[in-house]
Amino acid sequence: MSPIVAEAGRIMSLIREKELREDWTKDFEEDLAEKNGGNLYPGMMFTLARDRIEKTSLWKIIERIPKGSLLHAHMDAMMDVDWLIDQLFVEPGMYITSLGPLDSALALEKGSFTFLHLSSSAHSSGTPWDASYNSGTPIPVLRAAQSFPTGGEAGFRSWLTSRCTITAEESLCHHHGGDAIWRKFTSCFRVLDSIVMYEPIFRGAIRRLLKQLADDGIRYFEIRHVFRERFRLKGHDAPEETFDAFLRALSEEIDGFKQTEAGKGFYGARLIWTELRMLPNRDIIDGMKACIELKKAFPQLICGFDFVGQEDGGRPLADLTPLVFWFRKRCLEEGVDIPFFFHAGETLGDGDSTDSNLYDALLLGTRRIGHGFSLFKHPLLVEMVKDKKVMIESCPISNEVLRLTSSILSHPLPALLARGVPVSLNNDDPAILGHGKNGLSHDFWQAYTGFENLGLEGLATMARNSIKWSCFEDQKQSDWIRDITMGEKGASVKAQRVKDWDADFQTFCEWVIKEYALTIDDEDT
């Protein structure tokens, strides 16, 4: 560690101690403290702490940290919900349709509905809130919003937000268990996808997202996406039969952003194709075939494959292994290389079939593990992960909101770091989970303030790991391992980008010293 990095770390530690003494006490914001039983502290439940976090000096510093790569995030759960709702009113020809009347409190809470674009006006009367509404009838969004039974358009926006996000109240009800929160969580995606997968909205959302990530110090992004909702081109009523147009639009927006002033220094983004683990074999095989064909058409865009969905409620990797072998064989026949980046260990189970996904992910050759929450309970697996140079994509806030842990303070991240497991920090599904912002600053802040022995050095290690384990280019397994091992000493694209991050981090540390050294030392004396 250089003297400059050590000094920046010392300053940040003093700021953390000062804010713990002065800001995170019950004397500040008594209403918030009462919600948490009278206790206010860094590392408390994220939903309660978020607004307070963003008022601290430490937040301003952590926003400036060069964060490397974001390697675990789901595209449709990253688009700002408020912005998406605005687009329903801005974009002409947007309609809402429901499977039945949304005419009761239960229907408003649980009823199924989506949005779509129609190029010509649909002749329909009434609203989805009427008992006489006919299933599947498209209703103009403006009419539906203005006639919303409680509060008109403002009430409609509030209701729609609650159906697209996990609310503060829901995130705090841990006693309801994981299955309940996952039911709400998965219900959000169908609504969001029906908005996002219309071309004009999608292009605007991607541009906005990439700028937010770059502004937060993220240089590279690997997007996970489930290919279920069909893409609709601008002005087209019928959805596309394939995802060629979707990937073309995504590729164009990534390339376009890199040419802007905001995108200067942004390396780009690639896509990890995902399939729902709960689906039957035939549907998964169809998705795998599409993945291979589109990899040939967009070789620089698609970089990996994964299964997603609630691990506890879906099929374990042991059950999916024959499909994985088929996929690997088909890739060889087609001359493409699509490595695995499997979700595994996102569970509280110990020794059950879900927990065993960790073993199978390693045996199947995954290059990283998504979440790996239960890994710390398995000493042998910990050593295997280290030996195989597999990194854990840790998502602390997601694990809290989805009820694996009550707060960052009981998260297993420190246990993994203490055993030398390579880890990066990730935000998973920030729009649905209530981050309020895209980027990694919230997860960085929670980890830094929640774990006293982590320090700036710990954050730096995880950010640097994210670069080392990024899939910047297609590589054989031997080359992948070589570049991770060599780090900045190699001659590869990855080695240069590790050097870039080192330089960015040095600049950040110099800024911390310049901005805060005199202030914090004066206060300390």
C-alpha positions as CSV (number, residue, x, y, z in Angstrom):
1,M,0.0,0.0,0.0
2,S,1.4,3.4,-1.0
3,P,1.7,6.2,1.6
4,I,-1.0,8.2,-0.3
5,V,-3.5,5.3,-0.2
6,A,-2.7,4.8,3.5
7,E,-3.3,8.4,4.2
8,A,-6.6,8.5,2.3
9,G,-7.7,5.4,4.2
10,R,-6.8,7.1,7.5
11,I,-8.8,10.2,6.6
12,M,-11.9,8.2,5.6
13,S,-11.6,6.1,8.8
14,L,-11.6,9.3,10.9
15,I,-14.6,10.6,9.0
16,R,-16.4,7.4,9.6
17,E,-15.7,7.6,13.3
18,K,-16.9,11.2,13.4
19,E,-20.1,10.5,11.7
20,L,-20.7,7.5,13.9
21,R,-20.4,9.8,16.9
22,E,-22.3,12.8,15.6
23,D,-24.8,11.7,12.9
24,W,-25.8,8.1,13.6
25,T,-27.4,8.8,17.0
26,K,-31.0,8.9,18.3
27,D,-30.6,12.7,18.8
28,F,-30.7,13.0,15.0
29,E,-33.9,12.5,13.0
30,E,-35.9,11.0,15.9
31,D,-38.7,9.8,13.7
32,L,-36.3,7.6,11.8
33,A,-34.8,6.3,15.0
34,E,-38.2,5.4,16.4
35,K,-38.9,3.3,13.3
36,N,-35.8,1.2,14.2
37,G,-36.7,0.8,17.9
38,G,-34.8,3.9,19.0
39,N,-31.5,2.9,17.5
40,L,-29.7,4.7,14.6
41,Y,-26.4,3.3,13.3
42,P,-24.4,2.8,10.2
43,G,-25.2,-0.6,8.7
44,M,-28.8,-0.5,9.9
45,M,-31.5,-1.9,7.5
46,F,-30.9,-0.2,4.1
47,T,-34.4,0.9,3.4
48,L,-34.5,2.9,6.7
49,A,-31.0,4.3,6.3
50,R,-30.9,5.2,2.6
51,D,-31.9,8.9,2.8
52,R,-29.6,9.5,5.8
53,I,-26.7,7.8,4.0
54,E,-26.9,10.3,1.1
55,K,-26.6,13.2,3.4
56,T,-23.2,12.2,4.9
57,S,-19.7,13.4,3.9
58,L,-18.7,9.8,3.6
59,W,-21.3,9.3,0.9
60,K,-19.8,12.2,-1.1
61,I,-16.4,10.5,-0.9
62,I,-17.6,7.0,-1.8
63,E,-19.5,8.3,-4.8
64,R,-16.0,9.4,-6.2
65,I,-14.4,6.0,-5.7
66,P,-13.4,4.3,-9.0
67,K,-15.5,1.2,-8.8
68,G,-14.2,-0.8,-11.7
69,S,-16.8,-3.1,-13.2
70,L,-20.5,-3.9,-12.4
71,L,-20.7,-7.7,-13.0
72,H,-24.0,-8.7,-11.5
73,A,-27.1,-6.8,-12.4
74,H,-30.3,-7.5,-14.2
75,M,-31.2,-5.1,-17.0
76,D,-34.9,-4.7,-16.5
77,A,-34.4,-4.2,-12.7
78,M,-32.0,-1.3,-13.3
79,M,-34.3,1.2,-15.2
80,D,-35.5,4.1,-13.0
81,V,-39.1,3.3,-12.3
82,D,-40.2,7.0,-12.0
83,W,-38.6,7.7,-15.4
84,L,-40.3,4.7,-17.0
85,I,-43.7,5.8,-15.7
86,D,-43.0,9.3,-17.2
87,Q,-42.4,7.7,-20.6
88,L,-45.9,6.1,-20.5
89,F,-47.3,9.6,-20.6
90,V,-44.7,11.0,-23.0
91,E,-44.6,8.3,-25.6
92,P,-47.7,8.4,-27.9
93,G,-49.9,5.3,-28.2
94,M,-49.2,3.7,-24.8
95,Y,-52.0,1.5,-23.4
96,I,-52.6,-0.6,-20.3
97,T,-54.3,-4.0,-20.5
98,S,-55.3,-6.4,-17.7
99,L,-56.4,-10.0,-17.4
100,G,-59.4,-8.8,-15.5
101,P,-61.0,-5.8,-13.7
102,L,-58.7,-4.1,-11.2
103,D,-61.8,-3.1,-9.2
104,S,-60.9,-4.0,-5.6
105,A,-58.0,-3.6,-3.2
106,L,-57.0,-7.2,-3.7
107,A,-57.0,-6.8,-7.5
108,L,-55.0,-3.6,-7.3
109,E,-52.4,-5.4,-5.2
110,K,-52.3,-8.8,-7.0
111,G,-54.0,-8.4,-10.4
112,S,-52.0,-9.0,-13.6
113,F,-51.6,-6.2,-16.1
114,T,-49.1,-5.0,-18.7
115,F,-48.5,-2.1,-21.1
116,L,-48.2,-2.0,-24.9
117,H,-47.9,0.4,-27.8
118,L,-50.6,0.6,-30.5
119,S,-49.9,2.6,-33.6
120,S,-53.6,3.4,-34.2
121,S,-56.2,4.3,-31.6
122,A,-58.0,1.3,-30.0
123,H,-61.7,2.0,-29.8
124,S,-62.6,1.1,-26.2
125,S,-64.6,2.6,-23.4
126,G,-64.3,2.4,-19.7
127,T,-61.3,1.8,-17.6
128,P,-59.5,-1.2,-15.9
129,W,-61.0,0.0,-12.6
130,D,-64.5,-0.8,-13.7
131,A,-66.2,-4.1,-12.8
132,S,-67.4,-4.3,-16.4
133,Y,-63.9,-4.2,-17.9
134,N,-63.3,-7.0,-20.4
135,S,-60.1,-8.9,-20.0
136,G,-57.3,-7.9,-22.5
137,T,-59.0,-4.6,-23.6
138,P,-56.3,-1.9,-24.2
139,I,-57.1,1.3,-22.4
140,P,-55.1,4.5,-23.1
141,V,-52.7,5.2,-20.2
142,L,-53.8,8.8,-19.8
143,R,-57.5,7.8,-19.5
144,A,-56.6,5.0,-17.0
145,A,-54.5,7.4,-15.0
146,Q,-57.0,10.2,-14.8
147,S,-59.7,7.8,-13.8
148,F,-57.7,6.0,-11.1
149,P,-60.1,5.6,-8.2
150,T,-57.9,7.0,-5.5
151,G,-56.1,10.2,-6.4
152,G,-56.3,10.3,-10.2
153,E,-53.0,10.5,-12.0
154,A,-51.0,11.1,-8.9
155,G,-52.6,8.1,-7.3
156,F,-52.0,6.0,-10.5
157,R,-48.3,6.8,-10.4
158,S,-48.0,5.9,-6.8
159,W,-49.9,2.6,-7.3
160,L,-47.8,1.7,-10.3
161,T,-44.6,2.4,-8.5
162,S,-45.7,0.1,-5.7
163,R,-46.4,-2.6,-8.2
164,C,-42.9,-2.2,-9.8
165,T,-40.8,-2.0,-6.7
166,I,-40.5,-3.7,-3.3
167,T,-41.9,-1.0,-1.0
168,A,-40.2,0.2,2.2
169,E,-42.8,-1.6,4.3
170,E,-42.4,-4.9,2.3
171,S,-38.6,-4.8,2.6
172,L,-38.8,-4.6,6.4
173,C,-41.3,-7.5,7.0
174,H,-38.6,-10.2,7.3
175,H,-41.0,-12.3,9.4
176,H,-43.0,-13.0,6.2
177,G,-40.1,-15.1,4.9
178,G,-38.2,-15.3,1.6
179,D,-40.9,-16.9,-0.5
180,A,-43.3,-14.0,0.1
181,I,-40.8,-11.4,-0.9
182,W,-39.8,-13.4,-4.0
183,R,-43.4,-13.6,-5.2
184,K,-43.6,-9.8,-5.0
185,F,-40.2,-9.4,-6.6
186,T,-40.9,-11.6,-9.6
187,S,-44.3,-9.9,-10.2
188,C,-42.5,-6.6,-10.9
189,F,-40.6,-7.9,-13.9
190,R,-43.6,-8.6,-16.2
191,V,-44.8,-5.0,-15.7
192,L,-41.4,-3.4,-16.2
193,D,-40.6,-5.6,-19.2
194,S,-43.8,-4.6,-21.0
195,I,-42.6,-0.9,-20.7
196,V,-38.9,-1.4,-21.3
197,M,-39.1,-3.6,-24.3
198,Y,-40.7,-0.9,-26.6
199,E,-37.8,0.4,-28.7
200,P,-38.0,4.2,-28.0
201,I,-38.3,3.7,-24.3
202,F,-35.6,1.0,-24.3
203,R,-33.1,3.2,-26.1
204,G,-33.7,6.1,-23.8
205,A,-33.5,3.9,-20.7
206,I,-30.2,2.3,-21.8
207,R,-28.6,5.7,-22.5
208,R,-29.7,7.0,-19.1
209,L,-28.5,3.9,-17.4
210,L,-25.0,3.9,-18.9
211,K,-24.6,7.6,-18.0
212,Q,-25.6,6.9,-14.4
213,L,-23.1,4.0,-14.2
214,A,-20.3,6.1,-15.7
215,D,-21.1,9.0,-13.3
216,D,-20.7,6.6,-10.4
217,G,-17.2,5.6,-11.4
218,I,-18.1,2.3,-13.2
219,R,-16.1,1.7,-16.4
220,Y,-17.6,-1.6,-17.6
221,F,-20.9,-3.4,-17.2
222,E,-22.1,-7.0,-17.7
223,I,-25.9,-7.1,-18.1
224,R,-28.0,-10.1,-17.3
225,H,-31.3,-10.4,-19.1
226,V,-34.1,-13.0,-19.4
227,F,-35.3,-13.3,-23.0
228,R,-39.0,-13.8,-22.5
229,E,-40.8,-10.5,-23.2
230,R,-40.6,-9.8,-27.0
231,F,-39.1,-6.6,-28.3
232,R,-41.4,-4.1,-30.2
233,L,-39.9,-1.8,-32.7
234,K,-40.9,1.9,-32.8
235,G,-44.4,2.2,-34.3
236,H,-44.9,-1.6,-34.6
237,D,-47.8,-3.3,-32.9
238,A,-46.6,-6.8,-33.4
239,P,-43.6,-7.9,-31.4
240,E,-40.4,-9.2,-33.1
241,E,-40.2,-13.0,-33.5
242,T,-36.5,-13.0,-32.6
243,F,-34.2,-10.8,-30.5
244,D,-31.9,-9.6,-33.3
245,A,-33.4,-6.1,-33.2
246,F,-33.2,-5.9,-29.5
247,L,-29.5,-6.8,-29.5
248,R,-28.8,-4.5,-32.4
249,A,-30.4,-1.6,-30.5
250,L,-28.5,-2.5,-27.3
251,S,-25.2,-2.7,-29.2
252,E,-25.9,0.7,-31.0
253,E,-26.7,2.4,-27.7
254,I,-23.5,1.1,-26.0
255,D,-21.3,2.1,-28.9
256,G,-23.1,5.5,-29.2
257,F,-22.6,6.2,-25.5
258,K,-18.9,5.5,-25.7
259,Q,-18.6,8.3,-28.3
260,T,-20.2,10.9,-26.0
261,E,-18.4,13.2,-23.5
262,A,-20.0,11.3,-20.6
263,G,-18.9,8.0,-22.0
264,K,-15.2,9.0,-22.4
265,G,-13.2,6.3,-20.7
266,F,-16.2,3.9,-20.5
267,Y,-15.0,0.5,-21.8
268,G,-18.4,-0.8,-22.8
269,A,-20.9,-3.4,-21.8
270,R,-21.6,-7.1,-22.6
271,L,-24.5,-9.4,-22.1
272,I,-24.9,-12.6,-20.1
273,W,-27.8,-14.5,-21.6
274,T,-30.1,-15.9,-18.8
275,E,-32.8,-18.5,-18.7
276,L,-35.3,-19.0,-15.9
277,R,-34.3,-22.1,-14.0
278,M,-38.0,-23.0,-13.3
279,L,-38.9,-23.5,-17.0
280,P,-39.4,-26.9,-18.6
281,N,-36.5,-28.4,-20.6
282,R,-38.0,-27.6,-24.0
283,D,-38.3,-23.9,-23.2
284,I,-34.8,-23.8,-21.9
285,I,-33.4,-25.6,-24.9
286,D,-35.1,-23.2,-27.2
287,G,-33.5,-20.3,-25.3
288,M,-30.1,-22.0,-25.5
289,K,-30.5,-22.4,-29.3
290,A,-31.4,-18.7,-29.6
291,C,-28.4,-17.7,-27.5
292,I,-26.0,-19.6,-29.7
293,E,-27.4,-18.2,-32.9
294,L,-27.3,-14.7,-31.6
295,K,-23.8,-15.2,-30.3
296,K,-22.8,-15.8,-33.9
297,A,-24.6,-12.7,-35.0
298,F,-23.3,-10.5,-32.1
299,P,-20.1,-12.1,-31.0
300,Q,-18.8,-9.0,-29.2
301,L,-22.0,-8.5,-27.2
302,I,-22.9,-11.9,-25.7
303,C,-20.3,-13.0,-23.2
304,G,-21.8,-15.7,-21.0
305,F,-24.8,-17.8,-19.9
306,D,-26.6,-18.2,-16.6
307,F,-29.8,-19.6,-15.0
308,V,-31.8,-17.1,-12.9
309,G,-34.9,-17.0,-10.6
310,Q,-35.4,-17.9,-7.0
311,E,-32.9,-20.8,-6.3
312,D,-35.1,-22.1,-3.4
313,G,-38.2,-22.2,-5.7
314,G,-36.6,-23.4,-8.9
315,R,-34.7,-26.3,-10.3
316,P,-31.2,-27.0,-8.8
317,L,-28.2,-27.1,-11.1
318,A,-28.1,-30.9,-10.6
319,D,-31.4,-31.2,-12.4
320,L,-30.3,-28.8,-15.1
321,T,-26.9,-30.5,-15.7
322,P,-28.0,-32.5,-18.8
323,L,-29.1,-29.2,-20.4
324,V,-25.7,-27.6,-19.5
325,F,-23.9,-30.5,-21.2
326,W,-26.1,-30.3,-24.3
327,F,-25.4,-26.5,-24.5
328,R,-21.7,-27.0,-24.1
329,K,-21.6,-29.7,-26.8
330,R,-23.8,-27.5,-29.2
331,C,-21.4,-24.5,-28.6
332,L,-18.5,-26.7,-29.7
333,E,-20.3,-27.8,-32.8
334,E,-21.2,-24.2,-33.7
335,G,-17.8,-22.9,-33.1
336,V,-18.7,-20.5,-30.3
337,D,-17.4,-20.1,-26.7
338,I,-20.0,-19.1,-24.1
339,P,-18.7,-19.5,-20.6
340,F,-20.9,-19.9,-17.5
341,F,-21.4,-17.3,-14.8
342,F,-23.9,-19.2,-12.5
343,H,-26.0,-17.9,-9.7
344,A,-25.4,-20.3,-6.7
345,G,-25.7,-20.2,-3.0
346,E,-28.4,-17.5,-2.8
347,T,-30.1,-19.3,0.0
348,L,-30.2,-19.8,3.8
349,G,-30.2,-23.6,3.3
350,D,-27.4,-25.8,4.5
351,G,-26.8,-29.0,2.7
352,D,-30.1,-29.0,0.8
353,S,-30.4,-29.1,-3.0
354,T,-30.2,-25.3,-3.3
355,D,-27.1,-25.1,-1.2
356,S,-25.6,-27.8,-3.4
357,N,-25.7,-25.5,-6.4
358,L,-22.4,-24.2,-5.2
359,Y,-20.8,-27.6,-5.7
360,D,-22.4,-28.1,-9.1
361,A,-21.5,-24.6,-10.3
362,L,-17.8,-25.3,-9.6
363,L,-18.0,-28.7,-11.2
364,L,-19.7,-27.3,-14.3
365,G,-16.9,-24.8,-14.7
366,T,-18.4,-21.5,-13.7
367,R,-16.0,-18.5,-13.9
368,R,-17.8,-16.5,-11.3
369,I,-20.6,-17.3,-8.7
370,G,-23.5,-15.0,-8.4
371,H,-24.2,-14.2,-4.7
372,G,-22.5,-17.2,-3.1
373,F,-24.3,-16.2,0.1
374,S,-24.0,-19.7,1.7
375,L,-20.4,-20.3,0.6
376,F,-18.9,-19.3,4.0
377,K,-20.4,-22.4,5.6
378,H,-18.4,-24.8,3.5
379,P,-14.6,-24.8,4.2
380,L,-13.8,-27.2,1.4
381,L,-15.7,-25.2,-1.2
382,V,-14.0,-22.0,0.0
383,E,-10.7,-23.6,-0.8
384,M,-12.0,-24.9,-4.2
385,V,-13.2,-21.4,-5.1
386,K,-9.8,-20.0,-4.4
387,D,-7.9,-22.7,-6.2
388,K,-10.1,-22.4,-9.3
389,K,-9.8,-18.6,-9.2
390,V,-13.6,-18.2,-9.1
391,M,-14.8,-14.8,-7.9
392,I,-18.0,-14.2,-5.9
393,E,-20.4,-11.5,-7.2
394,S,-21.6,-10.3,-3.8
395,C,-24.8,-8.3,-3.6
396,P,-25.2,-7.2,0.0
397,I,-28.3,-4.9,-0.2
398,S,-30.1,-7.4,-2.5
399,N,-29.4,-10.1,0.1
400,E,-30.9,-7.9,2.8
401,V,-34.1,-6.8,1.0
402,L,-34.7,-10.4,-0.3
403,R,-34.5,-11.6,3.3
404,L,-31.3,-13.6,3.5
405,T,-29.9,-11.2,6.1
406,S,-31.5,-8.6,8.3
407,S,-28.8,-6.0,7.6
408,I,-25.3,-5.6,6.3
409,L,-24.0,-6.4,9.8
410,S,-25.0,-10.0,9.6
411,H,-23.9,-10.5,6.0
412,P,-21.2,-13.2,5.4
413,L,-19.0,-10.9,3.2
414,P,-16.3,-10.4,5.9
415,A,-16.0,-14.2,6.4
416,L,-15.3,-14.6,2.7
417,L,-12.8,-11.8,2.6
418,A,-11.0,-13.1,5.7
419,R,-10.5,-16.4,4.1
420,G,-9.0,-14.9,0.9
421,V,-12.0,-15.5,-1.4
422,P,-12.0,-13.0,-4.3
423,V,-15.1,-10.9,-4.1
424,S,-16.6,-7.9,-6.0
425,L,-19.6,-5.8,-4.9
426,N,-22.7,-5.6,-7.1
427,N,-26.2,-4.0,-6.9
428,D,-28.3,-6.8,-8.6
429,D,-31.7,-5.1,-9.0
430,P,-31.4,-1.5,-7.7
431,A,-34.6,-0.1,-9.3
432,I,-36.9,-2.8,-7.8
433,L,-35.0,-3.1,-4.5
434,G,-35.4,0.6,-3.6
435,H,-31.8,2.0,-4.1
436,G,-33.2,5.1,-5.7
437,K,-30.0,5.4,-7.8
438,N,-28.1,3.2,-10.2
439,G,-24.5,2.5,-9.5
440,L,-22.6,0.8,-6.7
441,S,-22.2,3.6,-4.2
442,H,-24.9,2.3,-1.9
443,D,-23.4,-1.2,-1.6
444,F,-19.9,0.3,-1.2
445,W,-21.2,2.6,1.6
446,Q,-23.0,-0.2,3.4
447,A,-20.0,-2.4,3.3
448,Y,-17.5,0.3,4.3
449,T,-19.5,1.6,7.3
450,G,-20.9,-1.8,8.3
451,F,-17.6,-3.6,8.6
452,E,-15.0,-1.7,10.6
453,N,-12.1,-3.8,9.6
454,L,-12.8,-3.5,5.8
455,G,-11.4,-0.1,5.3
456,L,-10.6,1.7,2.0
457,E,-8.2,-1.1,1.2
458,G,-11.0,-3.6,1.3
459,L,-13.2,-1.6,-1.0
460,A,-10.2,-1.1,-3.4
461,T,-9.5,-4.9,-3.4
462,M,-13.1,-5.7,-4.4
463,A,-13.2,-2.9,-7.1
464,R,-9.9,-4.2,-8.5
465,N,-11.2,-7.7,-8.5
466,S,-14.1,-6.6,-10.6
467,I,-11.7,-5.6,-13.3
468,K,-9.6,-8.8,-13.1
469,W,-12.7,-11.0,-13.4
470,S,-14.4,-9.0,-16.2
471,C,-15.2,-10.7,-19.5
472,F,-13.8,-7.8,-21.7
473,E,-13.2,-10.3,-24.5
474,D,-13.8,-13.9,-25.3
475,Q,-11.0,-16.1,-23.9
476,K,-10.2,-19.7,-23.5
477,Q,-10.2,-20.9,-19.9
478,S,-6.4,-21.1,-19.8
479,D,-6.1,-17.5,-21.0
480,W,-8.8,-16.4,-18.6
481,I,-6.9,-17.9,-15.6
482,R,-3.5,-16.5,-16.9
483,D,-4.8,-12.9,-17.0
484,I,-6.4,-13.1,-13.6
485,T,-3.1,-14.5,-12.2
486,M,-0.9,-11.9,-14.0
487,G,-3.1,-8.9,-13.1
488,E,-1.4,-5.7,-14.2
489,K,1.8,-7.5,-15.1
490,G,0.4,-9.1,-18.2
491,A,0.2,-7.7,-21.8
492,S,-3.6,-8.2,-22.3
493,V,-6.5,-5.9,-22.5
494,K,-7.3,-6.8,-18.9
495,A,-3.8,-6.0,-17.7
496,Q,-4.0,-2.5,-19.1
497,R,-7.4,-1.9,-17.5
498,V,-6.1,-3.0,-14.1
499,K,-3.3,-0.4,-14.6
500,D,-6.0,2.2,-15.6
501,W,-7.9,1.4,-12.4
502,D,-4.7,1.7,-10.3
503,A,-4.1,5.1,-11.8
504,D,-7.7,6.2,-11.2
505,F,-7.6,5.0,-7.6
506,Q,-4.3,6.9,-6.9
507,T,-6.0,10.1,-8.3
508,F,-9.0,9.4,-6.0
509,C,-6.8,9.1,-2.9
510,E,-5.0,12.3,-3.8
511,W,-8.4,14.0,-4.0
512,V,-9.4,12.7,-0.6
513,I,-6.3,14.1,1.0
514,K,-6.6,17.4,-0.7
515,E,-10.3,17.9,0.1
516,Y,-10.4,16.5,3.7
517,A,-7.0,16.2,5.3
518,L,-6.9,19.7,6.9
519,T,-10.5,19.6,7.9
520,I,-10.5,16.2,9.6
521,D,-7.1,16.8,11.3
522,D,-8.2,20.2,12.7
523,E,-11.4,18.6,14.1
524,D,-9.4,15.6,15.4
525,T,-7.1,17.9,17.3
